[in-house]
């Protein structure tokens, strides 16, 4: 196994810190055993970038660790024909167009001449080819509009964006790509982003990234500077990108509060590895003046009385022995919570972005157990180790039933079995106990999510919305009712949100699968997909050029195929960016609703404790999923 890094730096159009960024990243990656291929100046032209990307994929072997790093301008070309369905010239073969096109800016890209940007669709094509050879791929993009792509005067802050008018050859470039065989939608085979690429991005698609002058008088990209500081702090600890990204975001906010770096893709991975650490409800800690806060609120299932442990960045679970502090939730708003903090060492400064792990929930769950005393104690110990607090047996309706005949163990919900085959009690090991705890946990999470309601009072979202969903049939939408539809395993679905109000909104779509696992299906933009006002739309399952592919529905191998089971789509529309990934099931989830969709559980918080609270609306879509063989027998897909 080898470690290879391609570093691309394009110091153009007013930027002056790119070469410094490349030097910083070369040092960081070389120290971690990477062989670095550096492309700057004449080696970072469009042709040079495309050739080096192709070489990177061609030379990669299974299990290689590969890094793609880019520092430079990010471009965003707004499609003037968006909403018209096609180009002004109907003879052009481009078909449907998206709202905007993102691209990186090579050193030979100028104005008033042929367009030489590298579209995200092109980057995606090369990353797809790369992940076909190795799944250990990390992309770090220090540029504007970086999200979704696979700078104050004293600091001489420069924005790393390069808006290009549509007339400067963008449409012609799209036509050229298509003529060269770039079926752009086909190359975007992962509708919500390649799930095998860990992507550390400087900002969301609609935001700007910056470069600035640091305390040593050196020019840097803000993301690169924060990443270097965070890596220096953690040293060689086995830390996940999930945890590191919180610290990177906090360090970035110290300089410029308007930039919000984030991680997309399989963020539970350890750095430059495919090894992943399990985790629970992980929030971020921040100090907002005199307030101690967490980055989750009622929208995320946080309740007054919940107990959290503030852990070091390299912690993978709640461990009282290593906790920096204990936190009890004292107040909850829609998107944030205040906590009472008890630090292990009063002299210790808790770093911004530290991990906050749920230790004890204020709302225990009820599980019915028909087990021998010894086996019951083992199950209860596994639940306690997963920080799942049990309610008294007669205090609430059980969400799950665990029973054993002495030889086998079964786990059921109100519809039937949740595992197949039954567990052999004699062979029940620690991994098996953790899997049972995980299943019980995700059933509890699913129940809470399906009971989530829209904000009220100051959290009520009053903007007019239309939410529709349905099955994708031959690339076209077939709308279905919000309740009572029946779909078959293998069907693909879409969800469409139309914003008829006067302000921009953000939508997140979560799916609760047949085994009650939860996935953020709109994972391509984990802080919510921006939906323009006055008729703007977001369609989950739509490709880069507007082709409707849909999100496929799956039946997990671990779930008995006894009868149809319910699924639920939860569409949350909010007026501020909000990360809902903590609502997802854990790494050990036994079901995938939408294929190999990565799991995330983190938030970022604003730089200041804002009195303006998030407003949000929740729409539920409920349907039954039928196993393939039962659908073939009945012939009924409605």
PyMOL commands that set and color helices and strands:
alter all, ss='L'
color gray80, all
select helices_A, chain A and resi 18-31+41-44+46-59+120-131+153-155+170-179+184-187+222-234+241-255+298-300+373-385+425-427+430-450+457-459+523-525+581-583+628-634
alter helices_A, ss='H'
color red, helices_A
select strands_A, chain A and resi 3-9+35-40+65-71+74-78+100-104+118-119+137-142+158-159+197-201+210-213+219-221+262-264+282-288+291-294+307-311+325-332+337-343+355-360+367-370+400-404+408-413+416-417+423-424+465-473+476-480+483-488+492-499+505-512+518-520+529-531+536-540+551-552+565-574+616-626
alter strands_A, ss='S'
color yellow, strands_A
deselect
rebuild
show_as cartoon
